[in-house]
Amino acid sequence: MGEDGRWRVELPLDQVRTLLAVVDEGTFDAAAAALHVTPSAVSQRVKALEQRTGRVLLQRSKPVRPTESGEVLVRFARQLARLERDARGELGMSGAGEPTRVSVAVNADSLATWFLRALTGLPGVYVELRREDEDHTAALLREGLVMAAVTSSPDAVPGCSVRALGRMRYLPVAAPAFVATRLAGALPEALAGAPVVVFDRVDDFQDGFVRGLGGAGASPLRHYVPTSEGFVDAVTEGLGWGMVPEPQAVPRLREGRLVRLGERRELWVDVPLFWQQWKLDSPALGAVAEAVLRTAGGALRQP
C-alpha cells in the first residue's frame, strides 16, 4: 500500500512483455516460440497479469486481439522496449548493425505526395509504415501498434502529444472527355448520376463533397481503387470523377489531362492533418517528428 493509502499494483516486466508477444504473434503458441518458452508458461503469465490488474486483457480470438485495457499495457510495453533500446544505444550496448526502428501510421495520400521526403537524411533510423486512412490512424496509435501517426484528429490519444501539420487540399476533377459526356447540367445533379472513383468501401469523401453542394451523395456507379497513385490514374483515364490531392492534380491540370469541376467558382475541400506521437523521450522518435513537421510545413497549406 502506498503512502496515500491506496493499493499499488506492480506490473512484472516479463508478464508485460509476454502480453506484447502474444498480440504481435497472434497466438499463444507463436508467442511461446518467439520467447523460447512453453505455451503453458505464456498462458500462465497472461493469466497472472490479468489477475494482478483485475482486467481481461486479451480477446481469445484468432488472431488474438487486446481489449481496451490490454491496449494500455501493449502501448506501455512498446514504449518500454523503445526506451530500453535507446538506453542500450547510449551506453554502447547495441548489437552490431542493430537498426533503430520507428513505426508510423500514415494515410495513403500523404505517403504518395510528401511524407517520404521527410524520411531522407535520417541516418541510422529505419521506419515501419502502416498505411491507413487519416480518420483511422489514431486507432493504431491507441492500440499501441505504432509510435506515431499522421491523423485528421486534433484530439490527442491518451499518452500522446499532438501538433498541427497543415491542410491537404483536395480538388474535384475529371478527364475533359468525361466532363463533356457525363457531367452536363447542374453539378450536384450531374455528380449524382455520373460514375465516381472512390478509394474503398468505407471512403465517404466524394459523397461528402456532393452533399456539401446540396446533393444527396455521389452516384452508386463506383470504381474502387485502393491506392493513391491508382486513384488519380483512374480519374485521369476517365473512369469517373474524384477528389484528388492538389499536389497530384496540379501537374495534370496544367497538361490538360484533368479539369476542375465547377465552372463558376473554384471548389475544393481542405483536410487538416496532425502529427500524434508517444510522449516519450526517444531521440529516434524525436528526429522523425522534427523531419515530418519541417517537410509538412513546406508541402501542406498552412493557416
C-alpha positions in Angstrom: 0.0 0.0 0.0 1.3 3.5 -0.9 1.6 6.5 1.4 -1.8 7.8 0.2 -3.5 4.6 1.5 -4.1 3.1 -2.0 -3.0 -0.3 -3.1 -0.4 -0.1 -5.8 -0.3 -2.8 -8.5 3.2 -3.6 -9.8 3.5 -4.7 -13.4 6.1 -7.5 -13.8 8.1 -6.9 -16.9 8.2 -10.5 -18.0 4.4 -10.6 -17.9 4.0 -7.3 -19.8 6.5 -8.4 -22.5 4.7 -11.7 -22.8 1.4 -9.9 -23.4 3.0 -7.9 -26.2 4.5 -11.0 -27.8 1.0 -12.7 -27.8 -0.5 -9.6 -29.5 2.3 -9.3 -32.0 2.5 -13.0 -32.9 -1.3 -13.5 -32.9 -1.4 -16.8 -30.9 -0.1 -18.2 -27.6 1.8 -20.9 -29.4 3.6 -18.4 -31.7 4.4 -16.2 -28.8 5.9 -19.1 -26.9 8.1 -19.9 -29.9 9.3 -16.3 -30.1 10.0 -16.2 -26.4 11.6 -19.6 -26.3 9.2 -20.8 -23.5 6.3 -23.2 -23.4 2.8 -22.2 -24.4 1.8 -23.1 -20.8 4.2 -20.5 -19.5 2.8 -17.9 -21.8 -0.7 -18.7 -20.7 0.2 -18.5 -17.1 2.0 -15.2 -17.4 -1.0 -13.6 -19.2 -3.5 -15.0 -16.6 -1.3 -13.7 -13.8 -1.2 -10.3 -15.3 -5.0 -10.3 -15.7 -5.4 -11.3 -12.1 -2.9 -8.7 -11.0 -4.7 -5.9 -12.9 -8.2 -7.2 -12.4 -9.0 -6.8 -16.1 -9.4 -9.1 -19.1 -6.5 -8.1 -21.4 -7.0 -10.3 -24.4 -9.8 -11.4 -26.7 -9.1 -15.1 -27.2 -9.8 -14.9 -31.0 -7.6 -15.8 -33.9 -5.6 -13.8 -34.2 -5.6 -12.7 -30.5 -6.7 -9.0 -30.0 -6.1 -6.8 -27.0 -9.1 -5.5 -25.1 -9.3 -1.8 -24.3 -7.4 -2.5 -21.0 -5.0 -4.7 -22.9 -4.2 -1.8 -25.4 -3.0 0.3 -22.5 -0.5 -2.4 -21.5 0.6 -3.1 -25.0 1.3 0.5 -25.6 3.3 0.6 -22.3 5.2 -2.5 -23.4 6.2 -0.9 -26.7 7.3 2.3 -25.0 9.3 0.3 -22.5 11.0 -1.6 -25.3 11.8 1.7 -27.1 13.3 3.3 -24.0 15.4 0.1 -23.4 16.8 0.2 -27.0 17.6 3.9 -26.7 19.3 3.4 -23.3 21.4 0.5 -24.7 22.4 2.6 -27.7 23.5 5.5 -25.5 25.5 3.0 -23.4 27.1 1.5 -26.4 25.4 -1.8 -25.8 23.5 -2.1 -29.0 24.3 -5.1 -31.2 26.4 -4.6 -34.3 24.2 -3.2 -37.0 21.1 -3.2 -34.9 18.6 -0.8 -36.5 16.7 1.9 -34.7 13.2 1.4 -35.9 10.2 3.8 -35.6 6.7 2.6 -36.5 4.3 5.2 -38.0 0.8 5.1 -39.3 0.2 7.4 -42.4 -2.6 7.9 -44.8 -2.1 6.9 -48.5 -2.3 10.4 -49.9 0.4 11.8 -47.6 2.5 8.7 -48.4 2.2 9.4 -52.1 2.8 13.1 -52.1 5.1 14.4 -49.3 5.7 12.1 -46.4 8.6 10.0 -47.8 10.6 13.2 -48.4 10.6 13.7 -44.6 12.4 10.4 -44.1 15.5 11.3 -46.1 18.6 12.4 -44.2 17.8 10.4 -41.0 20.9 8.2 -40.7 20.5 5.1 -38.6 16.7 5.5 -38.3 14.5 3.0 -40.1 10.8 3.2 -40.3 7.9 0.7 -40.4 5.0 2.4 -42.1 1.4 1.3 -41.7 -0.9 2.7 -44.3 -4.4 3.6 -43.1 -7.0 6.3 -43.7 -6.3 9.5 -41.8 -9.5 9.1 -39.9 -8.4 5.7 -38.6 -4.6 6.1 -38.0 -5.3 7.3 -34.4 -6.8 3.9 -33.7 -3.4 2.2 -34.5 -1.7 4.6 -32.1 -4.3 3.9 -29.4 -3.8 0.2 -29.8 -0.1 0.5 -29.4 0.6 -0.8 -32.9 2.6 2.4 -33.9 4.6 5.0 -32.1 3.3 8.0 -34.2 0.6 8.8 -36.7 -0.5 11.3 -39.3 -4.1 11.8 -38.4 -7.1 14.0 -39.0 -7.9 14.2 -35.3 -6.7 17.1 -33.2 -7.7 15.2 -30.0 -4.7 13.6 -28.5 -4.7 9.8 -27.9 -4.0 9.2 -24.2 -0.3 9.3 -23.5 0.4 11.1 -26.8 1.1 14.7 -27.9 -0.4 16.3 -30.9 0.9 19.0 -33.3 -0.8 20.5 -36.4 0.9 19.7 -39.7 -1.2 21.8 -42.1 -4.1 21.2 -44.6 -4.2 18.8 -47.5 -6.3 20.4 -50.3 -8.4 18.1 -52.5 -9.7 19.2 -55.9 -12.8 17.8 -57.6 -11.5 16.8 -61.1 -12.2 14.6 -64.1 -10.9 14.0 -67.5 -12.0 16.5 -70.2 -13.9 13.9 -72.2 -15.6 12.6 -69.1 -16.8 16.1 -68.2 -18.1 16.7 -71.8 -20.1 13.4 -72.0 -21.1 12.7 -68.4 -21.4 15.9 -66.4 -23.9 18.1 -68.3 -26.2 20.3 -66.3 -26.1 21.5 -62.7 -23.2 19.9 -60.9 -24.9 18.3 -57.9 -27.4 16.5 -60.1 -24.8 15.6 -62.6 -22.5 14.1 -60.0 -25.3 12.1 -58.5 -25.7 10.1 -61.8 -22.1 10.0 -63.1 -19.5 7.3 -62.3 -17.2 8.1 -59.5 -13.8 6.8 -58.3 -13.5 6.0 -54.6 -10.7 4.6 -52.5 -12.5 1.7 -50.9 -15.9 0.8 -49.5 -15.5 3.0 -46.4 -14.4 6.0 -48.4 -17.1 8.7 -47.9 -15.1 11.6 -49.2 -16.7 12.0 -52.6 -20.2 11.6 -51.1 -19.5 14.3 -48.5 -18.4 16.7 -51.3 -21.7 16.2 -53.2 -23.7 16.6 -50.0 -21.8 19.9 -49.4 -23.1 21.1 -52.8 -26.7 20.3 -51.8 -27.0 16.9 -53.3 -27.8 13.5 -51.7 -24.4 12.0 -52.3 -22.3 10.6 -55.1 -23.6 8.1 -57.7 -23.8 4.3 -56.8 -21.8 3.8 -60.1 -18.4 3.4 -58.4 -14.9 2.2 -59.2 -12.9 1.2 -56.1 -9.2 1.9 -56.5 -7.4 1.4 -53.2 -4.1 3.2 -53.9 -3.4 6.9 -54.2 -1.5 6.7 -57.4 -4.0 4.3 -59.0 -6.9 6.6 -57.9 -5.5 9.6 -59.7 -4.7 7.4 -62.8 -8.3 6.1 -62.8 -9.7 9.6 -62.8 -7.2 10.8 -65.5 -8.2 7.8 -67.7 -11.9 8.8 -67.5 -13.3 6.0 -65.3 -15.0 8.6 -63.2 -14.6 11.9 -61.3 -12.9 12.1 -57.9 -11.3 14.2 -55.2 -7.6 14.3 -56.0 -4.9 15.8 -53.7 -3.7 19.2 -55.0 -0.1 18.1 -55.5 -1.2 15.2 -57.7 -3.9 17.2 -59.6 -2.0 20.4 -60.4 0.5 18.9 -62.9 -2.2 17.1 -64.8 -4.4 20.2 -64.8 -1.5 22.1 -66.4 -1.1 19.4 -69.0 -4.8 19.4 -69.8 -5.3 15.8 -68.8 -7.7 16.8 -66.0 -10.1 19.7 -65.5 -11.6 21.1 -62.3 -15.3 20.7 -61.7 -17.4 23.8 -61.2 -17.2 26.4 -63.9 -18.5 29.4 -62.0 -16.4 29.0 -58.8 -13.4 27.2 -57.6 -14.3 24.2 -55.4 -12.1 22.3 -53.0 -12.0 20.5 -49.7 -9.3 21.1 -47.1 -8.5 18.2 -44.7 -6.4 19.3 -41.6 -3.7 16.9 -40.7 -2.0 16.4 -37.3 1.1 14.6 -36.0 0.5 12.5 -32.9 3.2 10.6 -31.1 4.0 8.9 -27.8 5.1 11.3 -25.0 8.5 9.5 -25.0 12.0 11.0 -24.7 13.3 9.0 -27.6 16.0 10.5 -29.9 14.9 8.5 -32.9 11.2 9.3 -32.5 12.1 13.0 -31.9 14.2 13.1 -35.1 11.4 11.6 -37.2 8.9 14.1 -35.7 11.0 17.1 -36.4 11.6 16.0 -40.0 7.9 15.3 -40.6 6.9 18.7 -39.2 9.6 20.5 -41.3 8.6 18.8 -44.5 4.8 19.2 -43.9 5.5 23.0 -43.4 6.6 23.3 -47.0 4.2 20.7 -48.5 0.9 21.4 -46.9 -1.2 24.5 -46.8 -0.6 26.4 -43.6 -3.0 28.7 -41.7 
